[in-house]
Structure formats: C-alpha cells, structure tokens
Amino acid sequence: MTDLSVLSLVACALYAVVAGASFRAGREARAKRQQPWHLKAWSLITLYFVLLIILRLFSIEEGLREGMREMLEIQNLLADRRSFQGPIIAIAIALFTGAAMFAAYWTSQRVSGRRNIAVAVAIGACGAMLATMVMRTVSLHALDRLLNGPLKLNWVGDIGSSLAVLGAALFYVSVIRGKRNQRK
C-alpha cells in the first residue's frame, strides 16, 4: 500500500458503504425471490465497488497512468501525446455517450416498476463512474483541467455516482421491505 491521502481514504470508506448497501440489496433480492437479474446486478455492483477499493488502496489507477507516461517517454512520444490522446478521449466520450443514450432509451422502453428502475439507476451510475475513471486514466492536460478545475467534475463523477448507487440500493431495499410489511 502506498501513502494514501485523506481523500483517498474517505473515497475507500464511501466505496465500502456503497458495497455494503449493494450487498444488502442483493441479499434482499435473493431472500424475497426478486427477478434473477436483480441479484446478478447487485452482486456485480458490489464486486465493482470492492474492486474500486482495491484500485484506490493500492493506487493502481495512478500506477497505470504513470506506466503509460513512462512507456511514452521510452518511445520518445511524450511530447506528441496530445496528438493521439485527443482522439482517444473523443472516441471514449463518444462511446460512453452513445452507450448512455442507448441504455436510457432501452431502459425507458423496457423497464418499469420501482425496483427495476432502482437497479437500472445503479447500473447507470456505475457506467458514469467507469467513464470518469477512463477520463482520469487517459489524462489529457485539457481534460485534467476540466476534471479537476473549479467544477470538480472528477468529484461529481466519482462521489456523485457512488451516492447514486447508494441511494438506489437503499431505495431498493426499502421498496422490497415495504411490500413485505404491506402483506402483514
């Protein structure tokens, strides 16, 4: 483990809370015999947040970024990196935007019901966090200014997505428990 900042430790704590809530939602989905995809989704979301904790604790994302920088230096491409980072960023943004638009459309056409929507929101928030991570890793100077500038879009993408998943998991559990309490 490397020296971690207080913000990294806070992020790990938030990820742990989200992983716990997602695990709880999956447990409730299984216990209350919800649709099978609910359990699968909550299980994958839990695993995703556990992996985020590992990535943060061991600074793997930063190591990947530094490794890419070193590779560019060795190949004397560091000075020209903007010439290929720009297209990579454009392609990544286009792919994530297209995937988000498709997911939103598909969800609006096929998903109804509070439990299903809660799971879909959690999945979408994980996608937004993944997009944020990709943008941080590619690390183009202009993009870094946008992510870490006055709007702190990096924090919005990371913390906001985590809180969205947390809220969706808690809502999911409350809806399932509410249905059980109505039957009594």
N, C-alpha and C positions, 0 to 999 in steps of 0.2 A: 504494500500500500504506500502511495506517495503522500507528500504533505497535502492535506486537503484544506480548502478554505472553509470558512464558516458557512458560506452559501452552498458549497457542495454538500456539506453535512446536513444542512437544512433540506436541500433537494432530496438527499437519500431518505431522510425522515418522512418527507411528503410522499415519496415513491413507496415507502414501506406502508404508510397508512392507506394509500390507494390500492396497493397489492392486497392488503388485508381486507379492505372493503370488497374488492373484486372476488377474492376467495370466498368471502361470506355470501356474496350474490350467487356464485356458482354452487355453493353448498345448499343454499335455499332453493335454487333451480332444480337441483337433484332431489332434494328431500320432498319438494312439492310437485315433482314429476312435470316440470315445465317442458317446453319444446326442447328436443335434444340439442339444437343449435345454440340455445341459451347457455347450457353448461359448457359446451365447447368454446364459445366466445369468451365467457368469463374466465375459463381456465387459461386460454391463450393470453388474455389481457393480464391476468395475474402473472403468468410467466414473463410477459413483456416487461412489466414493472420490476420484477425481480432481476431481469437482465439489465434494466436501466440502473438499478442499484449497483450491480457489479461493474458496469461500464463507468459509473461515477466514482466508485470507491477505488478502482484501480487505474483511473484516468486513461482508459482505453481510447476514448474518443480523441483526447488530446494527443495521445501517443500515435494514433493513426494519422492525425493532421501533421504532426512533426515528422513521421515517417515519410509521408508524401512530400513534404518540403525537402527532406534530405535526399530523397530519390531525384527530385528535380534539380537540386544542387549538383549532385554527382553527374547528372546528364547535361549539365550546363543549360538547363531550361528554366531556371528560377526566374530570370529576368523577363522571359517571354511567357510566363504562366498565365497572364491575363488573356493572352490570345486564345488559349484553349479553356481556361476556367469560365470565361463568359459564355461560350456555347454550352458547356456542361451545366451551368446554372440555368440557362434558358431552357434547355431540354428538361432538367429536373423540375423546374417550375411548371412547364407545360404539362409534363406527365402527372404531377401531383394535382394540378388544377383540373386537368381532364378527368382524372380518377375521382376527384372530389365531386365534380359536376355529375359524372355518371352515377356515383354512389348516391348522391342526393336525389337524382331523378328516379333511380331504381327503388330507393327506399320509399319515396313518396308514392310510387305506384303499387308497391307490393307489401309494405309493412304498415300495419295498423295495430292499434292497441298499445296501451301504456308500457307494458313490459317489453314488447318488441321494439318500441321506439327508444326506450332506455338503453337497450343493448346496442341498437344501431348508433345512438349518440356516442356511447362509449367507444365503439369501434372507430367512428369518425374522428373522435378526439385523439385516439392512438395514431391514426393516419396523419393528423396535423402535427403531432409531436415528432413522428418519424420525418416529416418534411422539414421541420425545424432542425432536427439533427443533421440531416443531409446538407442543409444550407450552411450550418456551422462547420461541418467537416470539410466541405469544398473550399471554404474560406477565401473568398474573393474580397479584396480590400473594400470596394464599394458596398458589397453585401454586408461585410462586417460592420461598416458604419451604420447601415440600416438596422441590422440585428441588435447592435449594442449601443446605438445612438440614443437620443433623448426619448424616443418612444419605447425603447427596450423591447422590441418585438421578439427578441430571444426569450425574455422572461414571459411575455404574453404567450408565446407558443409553448413553452415548457410548463410553466406554472398553470397557465390557463387550461391547457389540455389535461393536466393532471387533475385539476379541480373539477373539470367537466366529467372526467371518468369517475371521480369520487362521488360527485353528485348523482350521476346516472346509477351507480351501484347502490347507493343509499336509497334512492328513489325506488329502484327495482325491488329491493328487499322490503321496503315499506308497502309497496303495492301488493306483493305476494302475502305479506303478513296481514294486511288489511283484508284481503279476500278470505283468509283463514278465520279472522276474527268475526267477519260477517256471517260465516256459516254456523257459528256457535249460538 
